[in-house]
Amino acid sequence: MMKIIIIGCGRMGTELIHTLSQDNNDIVAIDTNTDVLNRLPKYNNVTYMSGVGFDKEVLENADISHADAVVSCTDSDETNALIGRIARNLYSVPKVIARQYNTKNAAIYAMLGVQTISTTEWGTRRVVKLLTKTDMDSIATIGNSDVEIIKLAVTPLLVGKNIETVNNLGVQVVSVLRNNNAFIPERGAVLEANDELYIAVQNNDLDTLKSVLGL
């Protein structure tokens, strides 16, 4: 069970509320429109709040400091990005997802710990998958979902290996996060325990990559 804050109760937010409530998650749903909130179905494990999603008082009334995840899916890219940064940087929420119609800044948000989704590419089931904690998280897409940017926690199998060991699997390591410092790895860079890799991979190669790495 997770404590999840959903900001924006349009079509995507409403679908997420319904889907995530079925797993007995503790959900707080926030929207600026009280009429929208009043029309939503009532669930025992869902609390509805009226307010602005980036307002400190609203977020703290939603108990954001104890949230496992925040999903911001308002109709404004700027609002979603702001809420994502607040949730991640000020409250250290473990999982933060922001809907973005324009995905050109997805890689930047990823480095800030904010996963992005585009409603033209991802459905509610994809958001639910992103909320599931794994050693490999999909954080952004390029084009028509042909290429994904994934975050991979270095497994014991990869510790001490050359960066080319990963690239030779048919993917491209674009960045390494080590001790909260990100860098573009040079050829010959050696992977260390607790490294996180940001990798570009063809969508249809994901299952093969997981299989090879034992994920």
N, C-alpha and C positions, 0 to 999 in steps of 0.2 A: 504494500500500500504506500502511495506517495501523497504528499501534500503539494497540490498543483494550483497555481494562480493563472487564470486565463483572462486576458485583457482584450476586450472587443468581442461582442456577442452577435456578430453578423452570422452569415451562413457557416463559415469555418468554425467560429467560436462555438456556435450552437451544436454543430456536429461533434466537436471535441468534448463538450460537456456531456452529451449523451453517451458517447463511446467510453470515455474515461470513467464516468460514474458507474458503469457496469462492473468495473473491477474494484469497487469499494474504495477508490481513491478519495481523499479529502480535498474537495475542490472549492475554490473561491473564484467566482466569475464577476468581472468588473466591466461596466459600460457607463458611458455618460448619459445614455437615454433611458430614463426610468420606464417609459412605455414599452421599450423592447424587453427590459428585464421582467416586467409584469406579465408579458405574454409567454415567457419561457416556461417549459415544464418544471414541475417541482420534484426535486429528488432529496432524499433524506441526507445525503452526504454532499450536497451542493449548497453553498451560501452565495446569494446574489448581493452585490454592492453597487451603489450608484456613485460615480466619481470619475475623476481624470486619472488615467492609469499611471502617469508619471508624478503624481502628487505624493509627496512624502507621507503625509498623514493618511491618505487612502491606502498606500502600500503597507504602512505599519499597522493599520487597522485590519488589513488582510493577513497580518502575521508573516510578512515576507521573510523575516529573519529565520524562520523555521521552514521555509518552503524548499522542497526538493527540486521544483521546476517552475519556471515562468514561461508562458507562451503569450506573446503579444501579436494579435492578429487583427488590429484595427485596419481601417482602410487608408492609413497614412504611413508611407515608408519612414518618414522622419520621426513620427511618434513611436513606431515600433522599434526603430534603431535606438532612440533615446531611452525607452523603457528597458531595452536589452542591456544597454551599457550601465544603467542605474542598477538593475538587478544583479549584474555580474560584478561590477566594480565596487558598488557601495554596500551590497548585502551578501556578496559571495555566494549567490545561488548556484548550485552545482550544474543544473541544466537550464539553459536559456535559449529560447527559440523565437526568432522575429520574422514575421512575414515581410517579404520584400518583393514588390512588383518589378522593380529594377534590380537585377542581380549583379550589376557590375562591381559593387563593393563587397560581394560575398566573402572574398578571400581576406579582406581587411577585417571584417567583423569576426571571421573565424579565428584570426590571430588574437582577437580581443576576448575570445571565449564565447561568442554569440553565434549560434547556428542560425542559418537563414533558410527559408523555404519560399518558393514561388508558387502561388496558387495555380498557375498554368501548368506546373510540373508535378506538384505533390498534392496528394489528397489527404484526408484525415488519417487514413491508415499509416501513411508515411510519417506523419507527426508523431503518432503513437509509437512507431518504431524508433524514432529519434529519442523519445523519452526513455526508452529501455537502455539501461546501462550495459555497455559491452566494451571490450577492448578495442573495437573498431567502430567508429561513429562516422556516418555520412553527414557532412556539414554544408555542402553546397553542390550545385550542378552547373555545368557549362553547356550552352546550346540547348537542344531538346532532350536533355537528360542523358545524352550520349556519354558524357564524361562526368565523373563524380570526383569531388575533393573529399577525401576521407582523413580522419584523424586516427592514427594507430599507435597504441601504447606498445613500446618495444617489448617483445616477449623474451623470455630466457633463451629461446632458440636463436634470437638475433643479437643478443649482447656479445660485443667483441667482434662482430662481423663488419665487413666493409660495406659502405652505403651501396656499392654496386651489387651486393648480394640481393638487395631489395629491388633495385632497378632492373636487374636481370630477370625478374619475375614478370616483366612486361608492363611495369608501371613506372612512374617518374616521381621521385621524392623531390618536392618543391621547397620544403622547409623542415627544419628540426627545432623543436622546443626543448631546451635543456636548462634546468634550474631557472625557469621563467624567462630565459633569454632565447630569442628566436634568431636563427641564422640559416642562410642558404648553404647547404653542405657542398664542399668541394669533393672532387673525385678522390677516393682514398680515405674519406672521413670514416672514423670507426664509431659504431653505435655503442651507447652506454646504457646501463640500467636506468630506468625512469625517464628515458628520452620519450618524446612524443613526435611522431612523424606526420607531416601533412603530405599526402600522396595524391597525385592525379591518376585515375584509373578508368579504363573503359567500363561502362556499366555492365556489359555482358561478361566481363572478366572477374567481377567481384566474388562470385562463388568459388571460382578456382583459386583466387588469392586467399580466401578464408581457409580453404581446404589445405593448401600448401603450408599455411602458418598455423594450422591446427586450431582455428577459431570457430 
